[in-house]
Each structure stands twice: as C-alpha cells, then as structure tokens.
C-alpha cells in the first residue's frame, strides 16, 4: 500500500509547481559579467557585449554579431597599427573643448561612472549607463548618458538602438564639441565586409555606392554589406550579411553627413561642418540604430526599418516609484503624455 502524502507537503509541492509554471524567461536579456563587461542576448544567444574596463581609453561594444553568430565588426584597422583606437562600435570625438578624445595618443579618458538600469524584456533588452569624459588633467568636462536597446527582428535579425545624451557636468556651464569629421558614434566593420580588404560594398539611402560618391554627403542611413565566413573545417562557408547604420529624424543634423572609408569604417559625422556647444539646460540628445541583417543590402527593407525607428519614441531615465522596488533608477520609453512633463 502506497503511504499517503501529508496534506501540507502536497500543498507545498503544488504551489511550487504552479510558481515554476508561471515563470517565463524574457527573450531579450542583459547579463553583467566579470571584468567590467555586459552581455546582451536574444533567446539565449549573445548578440553583443559592452566593455568598460579601465584598461581601455573608452568603452565600446564587441562583438556585434550578425544573424549567423559571427561578428560584423572588428577590433582595429586591418592594415594600420596606429588605428587600434577603432574598437568595433564606440563613442568618441576628435576635439572636445580642444582635447583629443579620439586617438589613443592622449591621457584623456571616457569612464563609466555607474549603470542606471539593466532591463530584460520580450521586445527589447535595455542597458542604461552614465559615462564621464575626463581631460588630460583628470577633470570631467562632459557627462554622457548611454541607453542601448537590443531588439529582435524578423528572420533572426536584430538591431541595436542607441540614445546618447551629452551635457556639461556639475560646475561647468558649457561644453563644445569642436568641428571635426571624427565623432560621435563610430563603427569599424569586419575585414571581410570592407570593400578594400574584403568583398563588401558601401551603400547609402540616396542610392550612392562606394567611398568616392558617399564621403561627406548627407544621407538618412549608411550600409556596409559583404561576405561573412561561418563555421570551421569542412563546414566552413560564406554567407552575406551587413550593418545598416541609421540616423534618426529628430537628430539636429538630420540627415547627417557621413565619414566613410573603403577600408571598413563608417561614422555619422555630427561635426563635419560645424562645432556644437551644449549647455546644461539644453543637452544634446542623439539617436542611432545599427541593424544586423542577412543577405545583401536591401533598400526597401532599410526604408521600412527607418520608418519604424522614426516612429518609435525614445527613452527617459527616472527615479523609481514606490511600487518599483529594489532598483535605484528606471529607464522607459517616452509616451506622448510623459514627453510633455
């Protein structure tokens, strides 16, 4: 005869089973890692990683994986050792208050001061952090909020949406981003995507192809597409993938000028023709999107992605409410009612 289970034990097991059944993991996740790294994934597959360790002059994202799982970006230039400051996807500016925050030949540094929020979700994973830009004497000359949202898309594709807010730190009224081709968001694509070192091609939203026709021109977006090598040994093969880099219609320079190179580099050049002065009452807010896509560049698909990006509201960082326990900050999409507050 099978002994009867005590009633209290039965209730405990049933309640535990129900609690387990009620939990459903989010598709998009943010995972902090040792050595000052943060991994962002979709369905358990890492798509990119944020590095903010002090061994680097400034933070960056690497890898930025394509749908195949292979990184579409690289660390450094394929042929120039003095371009090691090209770290995959990164924020920098050649001259800020006259100080070089672009190259590695300076003591100026960008440091993450703290993170605001790591938020998982089914539609997106969001990481929000606060950076400080420090001159060669260690004086902070600019603050930068970084909000990064990893979003799944159709057919295994994904996008990294970035919102950055630049402002002077406490005690400083104005910061000037000097006129320069270099800054603020730069992308160094993989060697195989480069049109010179690999088999890739540069295209823009206006139908132009190649560096000579695109450099210094205004466009709503830029694309670098080409071959990607997948697998190892006998299974090694090539697929076609790419990155489409979108400017947002609310950005003050839209459509932006582009600094692009056949060696595998592209950047939305905010300061190509003008310097920008930013005060605490009027921070500079910029939004960009990097779409990791399969196949060749598709202008029609890019139009649809741009339209969706243009219609999507940006983010705000705020203090939590009484019901939002165990957190110091919250980050959320702005709704029209909140945008006016």
N, C-alpha and C positions, 0 to 999 in steps of 0.2 A: 504494500500500500504506500503511495507517494504521500509524504507528510505535507500538511497544509502550510502555506507560506503565511507568516504573521501579517495581519492587516496593515500595520504601519510600514513594513518593508515593501509590501505591494504598492502602497500609495506613493512611497518614495521613488520606486523604480518607474512607475507610470509617469509621475511628474517630471522625472529626469529625462525620460524618453521624449515626452512632449516638448520639453525645453530644447532638447537637441534637434528635434524635428522643426522647431520654429526658427532656428538659426540658419540663415542663408548667407554665404560669403559674398562680398561685393566683387563685381567683375574687375574693377579698377582699384589698385591698391598702392599705397605709399609705405615703404619699409625702410626705416633708418638702419644703417649698417655701421660696423666699426670703421675706424679711420676716417671719420667725417665724410661719409657717403650716404646717399639716399637713393634707393631703387624705386622706380615706378613701373608697374606691370599691369598687364591686361590678361585676365583668365590664367593667372599664374605664370605668364611668360614676360620676362623683363624686356621692356622697350627702350628704356634709357636710364641713366644714372647721373646724379648730381654729385660733384666733388667740390668740397670747400675746405680742404685741409690747408694748413699754413705753409706746407712745403711748396705750394703754388702761389704765384703772384696775385691770382684772381680766380674765382670759382668758374666752373664750366660743366657742361653736360657731355658725358661719353660713357658708353656708346650711344648712338642714336640709330637703333636698329630699324631695318626695313621689314616688310612683311615676311621675308624669307628668314629673318632672325640674324642676318649679317649686318654689321654697322655700315650705314651710308655715309658716315663721317670718319675722320682720322685725326690723330694727334700729329701736328706738324706738317710742314711742306715736304713733298716727295723729293725735292732736289736742292733745298736751301736750308742749311743748318741754322742760319740766323732768323728763321721763321718758326722756331719752336713755340713762340707765343700763340701760334694758331692752334688752339686747343679745342677742336671739334665744334662745339657750339658755345659761345661765350659772350660776355658783356665787357666792353672796353671803349676807350675814347683816346684819340691820339693826344689831344691837348685839352685839359680841363683846368681852368684858371692858370693856363700856361704850363701845366705839369703833364708830363707824358705818362698816361695810364694805358698805353697800347703795347709798347715793346717790353721786353724783359731787361732792358738796359737802364733801369731806374729803380730806385728804392720805393717808389710809390706803390701802394698795395690796395687791393679791394678785399675786405674781410667780412665774412658773415658774422654779424653780431648776435643774432639768435633767430630761431624759426618761430613763426607765429602759429602755424596750424598745419597738420598733416590730416587730410580728409579723404577717406575712401568713398567709393560710390559705384553705382552701376553705369551712370552716364559719363563719369569722369573721376579721376583721382587728382586731388589738388594739393600742392605744396606751396606754402607762403613763407617767405623768409625776409629778413632785414639785413641789408648789406651796408657797410660803411666804406667810403673811399678816402684813403689817408695819404697825404702828400709825403714827400721825402723826409720831412721832419717829424712824421707821425701825427700830424694834425689832421683831423677829419674835416674834409671840405665838401662832402656830399653824402647824403643818405639815399638809398635805393631800396624800395620795396620790390620784390620779385614774386609774382604769382604765376606758377606753372601748372597747367591743367593738361593731363594726358587723357585723350578722348578716343574711344574705339570708333572705327568707321566700317563701312561695308567691305566684304571680301578680304577680311584680315588686315585691312589698312588701319592707320591710326594717325592722329595729329597731336602735336604739342602746341598748345595755345599759351602765349606769354603776355603778361601785362606787367609793365615796369613803371614805377613812379619815382621820378628824380626830384629832390628838393635839398635846399641847404640844411645842414644840421642845426641844432640849437646853438644860438650865439652868432650865427652867420646869416646875413640877410639875403645875399645874392650869390649864386654860383654861375659861372659862364662856361658853357661848352663851346670851345673855340671852333672856328671854321676849319674843317678837315674832311677828307674823304673817308677816314677810318673811324667808325663808330655808328651806332652803339651796339647792335647785335650782329655778330659775325658767324659765318658757317664755313668750315673747311670740309669739303666733301672727300670721300674716299678716293684713292688713286684711280680706281677703275672708272669712277664717274667723271673724272676730269677729262676735258676734251683734248688736252695735250698729252698727259701721261697715260690716259686710258682710252676708252671708247665712248665717252659721254658727249652730251650736247647741252649747251646753254640756250634757253628759250625764254622769252618774256610774254607778258599779257598782250602786247601790242603786235605780236606776230614776227618780231625780230629774232634772229638766230646768230649766236656767236659773239665773242667779246667785242670785235670792232664795231658792230652795229648796236650793241647794248650798253657798253660802258658809258656812264654819265647821263644816260637817258632816263626819263621818268617812265614808270610802269606800275601797274597795280600789283603785280607779282613777278617772281623770277623762278625758273625751274632748271634744275640740273638732273638729267636722267642718263642712264647708261647701263653697262653690264655689271652684274654682281656675281661673284663666284661663290657657289654654295656647295657644301659637302666636302668630303675628303676621299682620297684614294680613287678607286674605280667609280665611285658615285659622284665625284666632283663634276659640276656642270655650271653653266651660266644661266642666269635669268636677267630680265630687265626690270629695274626699279629706279626710283628717283625721289628727290625732295622738291616740293613746291613751297616757296617762301612768300607769304602773303603780307602785304601792308594793309592796315585797317583804315577804312574811310574816315574815321574820327581822328586819326593822327594828323598833327598840324602841317606836315609836309606832304600829305597825300595828294596825288600819287608820288611816292618818293623817288629821288634819284638813286641809281644803283651803281655800286662799285663791284665789278665782277672781273674775274680773270680766267683765262683758258686753263691755267694750272690747277684749278679746282677750288675757287674761293668766290663767295658772294656775300654782300652786305648791303642792307638798306642804309643809304648814306644820308642821314639826317642833316649833317653839317657841311655837305659838299659845297654849297654856295653861301651859307650864312652861319654866323655864330648864334647861339641860343642862350639867353640869360634867363635864369629861373630863380624866383623868389619864393619864400615860404607860403605866401598867400596864393600863389599861382604855380603849383608844382607841374612838372612836365609828365604827362601820362601818355605812354605809347603801348600799342597792342600789335602783336605779330602772331603769325601762325606758320608752323612747319608741318607740312603734310607728307608723310612717308607713304608713297603709292607704289602699286605694282604696275608693270608694263611701261610702255613709252609714255612720254608726256602727252596728255590729252587736254586740249584747250577747253572743250566743252565741260569736262569734269572739273577743271580748275575754275571755270565760271560758276559752277554750282557750289563748289566749296567756298569760294569767295563770297557768294551771296549769303550763304548760311552764316559765315563768320561775321559779315557786316550786320546781319540782323540779330546776332546773339549779343546780349548785354555783357558788359564787363563785370569786374569784381569789386568788392569793398572788403576791407578788414575792419572789424569792430570788436568791442568788448562783448563778452557773452552775457546772456540774460540769466536770470535766477534759475530757469529751468535747464540751462545748458551747463551742466555740472562738469567738473574735472577737466577744465580747459581754461587757458588764460586769454585766448583770442578766438574769434570765429571769422571765417572767410566765406563769403557767399556771393552769388550772382546778384547784381543790382536789378531790382524790379523798377518799373516806371515810378511807382509811388515812393520808393526809397531814394530814387535818384534826386528827388527834389528836396530831401531833408538835409 
